[in-house]
Amino acid sequence: MNTRMQTVVIEWTEVSHHRATVNVAPGLGLDGVDLGDALAALSDVGFTGVEREGMAVRAVEHDAAAPRFDPI
């Protein structure tokens, strides 16, 4: 019997969801602002959840150093 583990690569995409309630100057136009960088500077990133999608699994050459993955 072969007791050696099989090595696989699991790939996926994570989509995180965030919400921030902020105060801005009256009339401030946010169209020309790099909102991604500006929001990253907030101390509270407003994380509300994550979705993992596009799961793909493929076998690869055995790698004894890969961590053991034993999902429930």
C-alpha positions in Angstrom: 0.0 0.0 0.0 1.2 3.5 -0.9 1.1 5.7 2.3 2.9 8.7 0.7 0.8 11.8 0.5 -0.3 13.3 -2.9 0.7 16.9 -3.6 -1.9 19.2 -5.2 -2.0 22.9 -5.9 -5.2 24.6 -4.9 -5.9 28.0 -6.5 -8.7 30.5 -5.9 -9.7 34.1 -6.0 -10.7 36.0 -2.9 -13.1 38.9 -3.1 -13.2 40.9 0.1 -16.0 43.2 1.0 -15.5 46.5 2.9 -17.6 49.4 4.0 -16.4 52.7 5.4 -18.5 55.6 6.8 -16.5 58.8 6.6 -16.9 62.6 6.7 -15.7 64.7 3.7 -15.6 68.4 3.0 -18.8 69.7 1.5 -18.7 69.6 -2.3 -15.6 67.3 -2.4 -15.6 65.5 -5.8 -14.3 62.0 -5.4 -14.2 61.2 -9.1 -10.5 62.3 -9.4 -9.4 60.7 -6.2 -7.5 57.4 -6.1 -10.0 55.9 -3.6 -8.1 52.6 -3.4 -5.0 54.3 -1.9 -7.1 56.8 0.2 -9.2 54.0 1.7 -6.1 51.9 2.5 -4.8 54.7 4.6 -7.8 54.5 7.0 -7.1 52.9 10.4 -10.4 51.0 10.2 -10.5 49.2 6.9 -14.1 48.4 7.3 -13.8 44.6 6.5 -17.2 43.0 6.3 -16.5 39.6 4.8 -14.7 37.6 2.1 -15.8 35.2 -0.6 -13.6 32.5 -2.2 -14.4 31.6 -5.7 -13.0 29.9 -8.7 -11.6 26.9 -6.8 -9.2 24.8 -9.0 -7.3 21.7 -7.9 -4.5 20.1 -9.8 -2.0 17.4 -9.0 1.7 18.2 -9.1 4.9 16.4 -8.5 5.2 15.2 -4.9 6.6 17.8 -2.5 7.3 16.4 0.9 7.9 19.9 2.4 4.3 21.0 1.5 2.1 21.4 4.5 -0.4 18.7 5.3 -4.0 19.7 4.4 -6.7 17.6 6.0 -10.0 19.5 5.6 -12.9 18.5 7.8 
